[in-house]
Amino acid sequence: MASLFALDKAILRKRMMLYFKTSQAVPGKGNAWTYYECQDDKSIVRYVTHITGTDEVECVTDPIIKQFYRPELLEPSSKEEFEQYWPHE
């Protein structure tokens, strides 16, 4: 079952994906930038958060929340920007 899930995710990422980013201040740590990989309907596939001051990285492969709550806060991003923080597969 897990291998089918991984295969579905791999096929999904080969489709045209959209990339966005948001940031917020984290007291004592710097800015937390979250980079999103989305389907063309803007549903979230996975995301990575990078905290600039500490170089902490958190990757989420199957987020619970699939839709943006405040899409007006999103900035455009790119696959390259997303992948600089996502571990190589």
MILUM-754327 format. One record per residue (C-alpha): residue number from 0; residue in three letters; y, x, z. Coordinates in steps of 0.1 Angstrom, whole numbers, plus 5000, padded with zeros to 4 digits. Each point is the difference from the previous one (the first is absolute). Last residue first. Layout:
num NUM, residu ALA, north Y, east X, up Z
...
END
This chain:
num 88, residu GLU, north 5121, east 5148, up 4966
num 87, residu HIS, north 5031, east 5020, up 5006
num 86, residu PRO, north 5017, east 4990, up 5033
num 85, residu TRP, north 5030, east 4977, up 4995
num 84, residu TYR, north 5033, east 5017, up 5008
num 83, residu GLN, north 5008, east 5015, up 4966
num 82, residu GLU, north 4981, east 4971, up 4985
num 81, residu PHE, north 5027, east 4974, up 5007
num 80, residu GLU, north 5028, east 5021, up 4985
num 79, residu GLU, north 4979, east 5007, up 4969
num 78, residu LYS, north 4991, east 4963, up 4996
num 77, residu SER, north 5037, east 4992, up 5001
num 76, residu SER, north 5026, east 4983, up 5022
num 75, residu PRO, north 5024, east 4971, up 4997
num 74, residu GLU, north 5018, east 4990, up 5032
num 73, residu LEU, north 4988, east 4971, up 5021
num 72, residu LEU, north 5023, east 4982, up 5025
num 71, residu GLU, north 5003, east 4969, up 4978
num 70, residu PRO, north 4962, east 4996, up 5003
num 69, residu ARG, north 5004, east 4988, up 5036
num 68, residu TYR, north 4966, east 4987, up 5012
num 67, residu PHE, north 4980, east 5018, up 4973
num 66, residu GLN, north 4966, east 4987, up 4992
num 65, residu LYS, north 4965, east 5014, up 5007
num 64, residu ILE, north 5002, east 5003, up 5038
num 63, residu ILE, north 4966, east 5011, up 5014
num 62, residu PRO, north 5002, east 5033, up 4980
num 61, residu ASP, north 4969, east 5014, up 4984
num 60, residu THR, north 5004, east 5037, up 4994
num 59, residu VAL, north 5027, east 5008, up 5026
num 58, residu CYS, north 5011, east 5036, up 5002
num 57, residu GLU, north 5020, east 5014, up 5029
num 56, residu VAL, north 5019, east 5033, up 4997
num 55, residu GLU, north 5018, east 5019, up 5027
num 54, residu ASP, north 5023, east 5028, up 4987
num 53, residu THR, north 5019, east 5000, up 5033
num 52, residu GLY, north 5036, east 4995, up 4988
num 51, residu THR, north 4992, east 4983, up 4967
num 50, residu ILE, north 4976, east 4973, up 5012
num 49, residu HIS, north 4978, east 4991, up 4971
num 48, residu THR, north 4984, east 4966, up 4996
num 47, residu VAL, north 4974, east 4993, up 4974
num 46, residu TYR, north 4991, east 4967, up 4983
num 45, residu ARG, north 4972, east 4981, up 4984
num 44, residu VAL, north 4994, east 4971, up 4976
num 43, residu ILE, north 5031, east 4980, up 5008
num 42, residu SER, north 5006, east 4968, up 4980
num 41, residu LYS, north 5031, east 5005, up 4977
num 40, residu ASP, north 4986, east 4977, up 4972
num 39, residu ASP, north 4995, east 5032, up 4979
num 38, residu GLN, north 4977, east 5014, up 5026
num 37, residu CYS, north 5016, east 5022, up 5027
num 36, residu GLU, north 5000, east 5036, up 5013
num 35, residu TYR, north 5024, east 5003, up 5029
num 34, residu TYR, north 5018, east 5030, up 5015
num 33, residu THR, north 5012, east 4998, up 5036
num 32, residu TRP, north 5027, east 5025, up 5010
num 31, residu ALA, north 5004, east 5005, up 5038
num 30, residu ASN, north 5033, east 5017, up 5007
num 29, residu GLY, north 5005, east 5025, up 5027
num 28, residu LYS, north 4978, east 5006, up 5031
num 27, residu GLY, north 5021, east 4995, up 5031
num 26, residu PRO, north 5006, east 4964, up 4993
num 25, residu VAL, north 4982, east 4988, up 4969
num 24, residu ALA, north 5025, east 4989, up 4973
num 23, residu GLN, north 4989, east 4978, up 4972
num 22, residu SER, north 4990, east 5005, up 4964
num 21, residu THR, north 4987, east 4980, up 4971
num 20, residu LYS, north 4981, east 5009, up 4969
num 19, residu PHE, north 4987, east 4983, up 4969
num 18, residu TYR, north 4973, east 5007, up 4973
num 17, residu LEU, north 4986, east 4976, up 4974
num 16, residu MET, north 4966, east 5004, up 4985
num 15, residu MET, north 4988, east 4995, up 4965
num 14, residu ARG, north 4962, east 4999, up 5002
num 13, residu LYS, north 4980, east 5031, up 5008
num 12, residu ARG, north 5006, east 4994, up 5037
num 11, residu LEU, north 4981, east 4967, up 4999
num 10, residu ILE, north 4969, east 5017, up 4985
num 9, residu ALA, north 4999, east 5025, up 5028
num 8, residu LYS, north 5005, east 4973, up 5026
num 7, residu ASP, north 4971, east 4979, up 4985
num 6, residu LEU, north 4978, east 5031, up 5001
num 5, residu ALA, north 5008, east 5007, up 5036
num 4, residu PHE, north 4992, east 4964, up 5009
num 3, residu LEU, north 4967, east 5002, up 4981
num 2, residu SER, north 4992, east 5033, up 5018
num 1, residu ALA, north 5005, east 4983, up 5034
num 0, residu MET, north 4976, east 4972, up 4991
END
